[in-house]
Amino acid sequence: MTATWTLDTQVFKDNIQHVTHGQPVMAVVKNNAYHYGLDFAVEAFLSAGIDTFSTTVLHEAIRVLELAPRSTVFLMNPSMEFDVLKEHNIHMTLPSLDFYLAHQEELAGMKVHLEFENLLHRSGFRTFDEMKEVIRLNTALPEGKQMKITGIWTHFGYADEFDVPDYDAEKLAWLTGLEEMLEDYQFDFVHAQNSASFVRDGHFHQHTHARLGIILYGSRPYSSLDESVTTQALTVSAHVIQIRELKAGESAGYSFAYTADHDVKIAVIDMGYGDGILRTRSQHDCLINGRRFPIRALMMSHLFVEVDDSVKQGDTVILYSNDIRIDEHTFKGVGANSEQLSALNHHSLKKEII
Ligand SMILES: Cc1ncc(COP(=O)(O)O)c(C=O)c1O
């Protein structure tokens, strides 16, 4: 009996088709493909017809190209390893006028996408006029010293928010500026939409790709969406290793972790925070034999779950599956979808890809 991380390949692949509706997608594979595994995810996306990827770190960009040599890979964070970027033909963000001025020479021959800062204020040009200035400076250089401006992009910071007007504001700023840019310039890649924006608004006109992450990985970006919008292919499960009985007033676990207020049966489960189960997650239920039972305490390698007579030693205990989803717990305040996924410990959980 071992706590297990199980990924259903067919469910994952079917979901990609279901989510994208045939629209052109740049798959975000950062942080080891949201911890689903870069190699697994790239293969699945390729088989679903996606051949454009983005990540934040150079070694992942290179790995994607090893797996998919004919694909386009876009690096969303700037890197100063210009020779490596050129050698691998990686497209990179151009994050500011200052970056351009500081690295004009090294950028010669590089493929870059101009980034608009917008309301996220994480990276990017503050104005479209600054982008035009860079295009002007670049065009004034002899051809061999020019960079290749192949794309333009932004990232929305508020597409998952409905109670504030900020998504509308950032969308308007981007679409207005883009329209103006497209009057004078052409780009091979125009991309802005994350999962929330794509589901809310459909594929934007004049954009070559939607840049999707979490919805491809089976979690909803916001709570008012129906679960059917995306399917979770991941199951995280463990087992009941013992059943213990506690009398009212007795405590179990370190330092009175759980004190029974009535006579109870406690199932001891072989999974804990050492396997990446967040403390906030342990304030909610797990699934045993199709029914939900409350978790009462979390230790490094164990959980206590309050159960009834129907639960037996050896039963399977599910912490996450399509019936008790990551996104359900996101909306209960456990942590972001990607936070719960990233926490799972691939070194202690048994990994099964079926
Ligand atoms: C720049 C950028 N683009 C796209 C995405 C994908 O967002 P989502 O997972 O919400 O689809 C992310 C994720 O954080 C991102 O940082």
The ligand as a Gaussian input file, in Angstrom:
#p B3LYP/6-31G(d) Opt

LIG

0 1
 C        2.621000      34.851000     -18.721000
 C        1.623000      33.765000     -18.525000
 N        0.830000      33.420000     -19.543000
 C       -0.111000      32.455000     -19.430000
 C       -0.296000      31.799000     -18.243000
 C       -1.364000      30.743000     -18.146000
 O       -2.357000      31.114000     -17.231000
 P       -3.509000      30.065000     -16.859000
 O       -2.852000      28.940000     -16.161000
 O       -4.411000      30.841000     -15.964000
 O       -4.128000      29.671000     -18.136000
 C        0.503000      32.116000     -17.145000
 C        0.318000      31.442000     -15.876000
 O        0.517000      31.922000     -14.811000
 C        1.492000      33.138000     -17.287000
 O        2.287000      33.495000     -16.276000

